[in-house]
Amino acid sequence: MAVVVVCLAITVSHAQSGPDEDQLGIWYMYFVQKRFKESQWGVQGDYQFRFWNIGGDLEQLLLRTGVTYRPKSEDILFTVGYAYIGTGAFGESNEMTNENRVYQETLFSQKIASRFHFTHRIRYEQRWVETHDFRTRYRYNLFLNVPLNKTELEKNAIYLALYNEIFINGQTDIGDGLSVQYFDRNRTYLGMGYGIAKSSRVQLGWMRQTTANWAKGQLQVSLHQNF
């Protein structure tokens, strides 16, 4: 997933107040992947509206697009891309923090016992956050989809969706006398999905995001499409 810039894990000497940990938020997300006919090249993107609450208090606007490459006869996908992230402050403030980001990632899958679909994603990010020095971050996400009424993620498949992603900062000094921990955050997700077409799925789930200073629950509504 993306970073909540306003709520970084700042050291004690520069501590910031976090969001209301008891308030449930919601993220609306669209994921798309397109392969150019029989080519090894393609594009992918995800576009997200994230709210601190069920609606109205914007947490983040995230727009991310990348170029993909899949080697012949290999179940692995490489991506190079760009993302813009606008982060809103928690509460009544309308202030926004802008971030531009370049990223590289590797994604590969494996199937166990005919219905356990694992996907590993390793992502490296170079980040230009407004008012901060240049930063980097490492991310690892393990996804697991388990179809309940079929063995594949196809039309009419009902499936269990889980993932866990950990974020590690590449440096602790972020400029202007501020610093963060190497541990940035962790996200744990549990949801259900349904295959509405051969190449389209919808998911509804709950994600708990934990940083060094706070932990908060988020609903997630997502549409996933492959062309």
C-alpha positions as CSV (number, residue, x, y, z in Angstrom):
1,M,0.0,0.0,0.0
2,A,1.0,4.2,0.7
3,V,2.4,6.2,3.7
4,V,0.5,8.5,6.1
5,V,3.0,11.3,6.0
6,V,1.3,13.4,8.6
7,C,1.6,10.6,11.2
8,L,5.2,9.5,10.8
9,A,6.9,7.8,13.7
10,I,8.7,10.9,15.0
11,T,11.2,10.6,17.8
12,V,10.1,11.7,21.3
13,S,11.7,15.1,21.0
14,H,9.5,15.8,18.0
15,A,6.4,13.8,18.8
16,Q,3.2,14.6,16.9
17,S,-0.3,13.8,17.9
18,G,-1.9,11.0,15.9
19,P,-5.4,10.2,14.7
20,D,-8.3,8.9,16.8
21,E,-7.4,5.2,17.2
22,D,-11.0,4.3,18.0
23,Q,-12.4,5.9,14.8
24,L,-12.9,3.6,11.9
25,G,-11.8,4.9,8.5
26,I,-12.4,3.7,5.0
27,W,-10.3,3.4,1.8
28,Y,-11.8,3.2,-1.7
29,M,-9.3,1.6,-4.1
30,Y,-9.1,0.7,-7.8
31,F,-6.4,-1.6,-9.1
32,V,-5.8,-2.2,-12.8
33,Q,-3.3,-4.2,-14.9
34,K,-3.0,-4.3,-18.6
35,R,-0.8,-6.5,-20.8
36,F,-0.2,-5.4,-24.4
37,K,-1.6,-8.4,-26.3
38,E,1.2,-11.0,-26.4
39,S,3.9,-8.6,-25.4
40,Q,6.0,-9.0,-22.3
41,W,5.2,-5.3,-21.5
42,G,2.2,-3.8,-19.8
43,V,1.0,-1.1,-17.4
44,Q,-0.5,-1.1,-14.0
45,G,-2.0,1.4,-11.6
46,D,-3.9,1.9,-8.4
47,Y,-5.9,4.9,-7.5
48,Q,-7.1,5.4,-3.9
49,F,-9.3,7.7,-1.8
50,R,-8.5,7.2,1.9
51,F,-10.5,8.8,4.7
52,W,-9.7,9.0,8.4
53,N,-13.4,8.4,9.1
54,I,-16.2,6.8,7.0
55,G,-16.2,9.9,4.7
56,G,-15.4,13.6,4.7
57,D,-12.1,13.7,6.5
58,L,-9.6,13.0,3.7
59,E,-6.5,11.1,4.8
60,Q,-4.9,10.6,1.4
61,L,-5.3,10.8,-2.3
62,L,-3.0,8.3,-3.9
63,L,-2.4,8.1,-7.7
64,R,0.2,5.4,-8.8
65,T,1.0,4.1,-12.3
66,G,3.8,1.9,-13.5
67,V,5.3,0.1,-16.6
68,T,5.5,-3.7,-16.2
69,Y,7.7,-6.3,-17.7
70,R,7.2,-10.1,-17.5
71,P,10.0,-12.4,-18.7
72,K,9.1,-15.3,-20.9
73,S,8.2,-18.5,-19.2
74,E,8.6,-16.9,-15.8
75,D,5.9,-16.2,-13.2
76,I,7.4,-12.9,-12.1
77,L,6.5,-9.3,-12.8
78,F,8.8,-6.3,-12.6
79,T,7.5,-2.8,-12.4
80,V,8.9,0.8,-12.5
81,G,6.5,3.6,-11.7
82,Y,5.6,6.9,-10.3
83,A,3.1,8.0,-7.6
84,Y,1.6,11.2,-6.3
85,I,0.3,11.3,-2.7
86,G,-1.6,14.1,-1.1
87,T,-2.0,13.7,2.6
88,G,-4.6,15.5,4.7
89,A,-4.2,16.3,8.4
90,F,-6.5,14.5,10.8
91,G,-9.5,16.5,12.0
92,E,-10.9,19.8,10.8
93,S,-7.7,21.1,9.1
94,N,-7.7,21.4,5.3
95,E,-3.9,21.4,5.1
96,M,-2.3,19.0,2.6
97,T,1.2,17.6,2.4
98,N,2.4,16.6,-1.1
99,E,4.7,13.8,-2.0
100,N,6.2,12.6,-5.3
101,R,7.5,9.1,-5.4
102,V,9.4,6.8,-7.8
103,Y,9.3,3.0,-7.1
104,Q,10.6,-0.3,-8.4
105,E,9.0,-3.6,-7.4
106,T,9.1,-7.3,-8.0
107,L,6.0,-9.5,-7.7
108,F,5.9,-13.3,-7.9
109,S,3.3,-15.9,-7.1
110,Q,3.0,-19.5,-5.9
111,K,0.2,-21.9,-5.5
112,I,0.0,-24.5,-2.8
113,A,-2.4,-27.4,-2.4
114,S,-4.5,-26.4,-5.4
115,R,-6.3,-23.4,-3.8
116,F,-3.9,-21.4,-1.7
117,H,-2.7,-18.5,-3.9
118,F,0.3,-16.7,-2.4
119,T,1.8,-13.6,-3.9
120,H,5.0,-11.9,-2.7
121,R,5.7,-8.2,-3.5
122,I,9.0,-6.4,-2.8
123,R,9.0,-2.7,-3.4
124,Y,11.7,0.0,-3.1
125,E,10.6,3.6,-3.0
126,Q,12.4,6.9,-3.5
127,R,10.4,9.7,-1.9
128,W,10.3,13.5,-2.2
129,V,8.0,14.6,0.7
130,E,7.2,18.3,1.0
131,T,9.3,20.0,3.7
132,H,11.4,16.8,4.2
133,D,14.8,15.7,2.8
134,F,14.9,13.0,0.1
135,R,14.0,9.6,1.6
136,T,13.8,5.9,0.7
137,R,11.8,3.0,2.0
138,Y,11.6,-0.7,1.7
139,R,8.3,-2.7,1.7
140,Y,7.5,-6.4,1.7
141,N,3.9,-7.7,1.3
142,L,2.7,-11.3,1.5
143,F,-0.8,-11.8,0.0
144,L,-2.9,-15.0,0.4
145,N,-6.1,-15.6,-1.6
146,V,-8.1,-18.7,-0.8
147,P,-11.1,-19.5,-3.1
148,L,-13.8,-21.2,-1.2
149,N,-16.1,-22.6,-3.9
150,K,-13.6,-23.0,-6.7
151,T,-9.8,-23.5,-7.0
152,E,-9.1,-20.5,-9.2
153,L,-9.8,-16.7,-8.8
154,E,-12.3,-16.7,-11.6
155,K,-15.9,-15.6,-12.3
156,N,-18.3,-16.4,-9.4
157,A,-15.4,-17.4,-7.1
158,I,-15.9,-16.4,-3.5
159,Y,-12.5,-16.1,-1.8
160,L,-10.8,-15.2,1.5
161,A,-8.2,-12.5,1.1
162,L,-5.4,-11.8,3.6
163,Y,-2.2,-9.9,3.5
164,N,0.5,-8.5,5.7
165,E,2.9,-5.7,4.7
166,I,5.9,-4.2,6.6
167,F,7.5,-0.9,5.8
168,I,11.1,-0.1,6.7
169,N,12.6,3.4,6.3
170,G,16.0,3.7,4.5
171,Q,17.2,6.5,6.8
172,T,16.2,8.0,10.1
173,D,17.1,11.7,9.5
174,I,14.4,13.4,7.4
175,G,15.6,17.0,7.7
176,D,14.7,20.1,9.6
177,G,15.8,18.5,12.8
178,L,13.2,15.7,12.5
179,S,13.9,12.0,12.6
180,V,11.9,8.7,12.2
181,Q,12.5,5.1,13.3
182,Y,13.7,2.5,10.8
183,F,10.3,0.7,11.4
184,D,7.7,2.8,9.6
185,R,4.5,0.8,9.8
186,N,2.8,-2.6,9.4
187,R,-0.5,-3.4,7.7
188,T,-2.6,-6.5,8.4
189,Y,-5.6,-7.2,6.3
190,L,-8.5,-9.7,6.3
191,G,-11.3,-9.6,3.7
192,M,-13.6,-11.4,1.4
193,G,-13.7,-11.2,-2.4
194,Y,-15.9,-12.2,-5.3
195,G,-15.1,-12.7,-9.0
196,I,-17.6,-10.6,-10.9
197,A,-16.1,-11.5,-14.3
198,K,-13.1,-13.5,-15.6
199,S,-10.8,-10.5,-15.1
200,S,-12.6,-8.5,-12.5
201,R,-12.9,-9.0,-8.7
202,V,-14.3,-6.9,-5.8
203,Q,-13.1,-7.1,-2.2
204,L,-14.4,-5.8,1.1
205,G,-12.2,-6.1,4.2
206,W,-10.7,-4.6,7.3
207,M,-7.1,-3.5,7.7
208,R,-5.2,-2.6,10.9
209,Q,-2.3,-0.2,10.4
210,T,0.3,0.1,13.1
211,T,3.0,2.7,13.4
212,A,5.4,3.4,16.3
213,N,3.0,5.9,17.7
214,W,-0.5,4.7,16.9
215,A,-2.7,1.9,15.5
216,K,-5.9,2.3,13.6
217,G,-8.5,0.2,11.8
218,Q,-9.6,0.9,8.2
219,L,-12.3,-0.6,6.1
220,Q,-11.2,-1.3,2.5
221,V,-13.4,-1.4,-0.6
222,S,-11.5,-2.4,-3.8
223,L,-12.0,-3.3,-7.4
224,H,-9.3,-5.3,-9.2
225,Q,-9.2,-5.6,-13.0
226,N,-6.8,-7.3,-15.4
227,F,-7.0,-6.8,-19.2
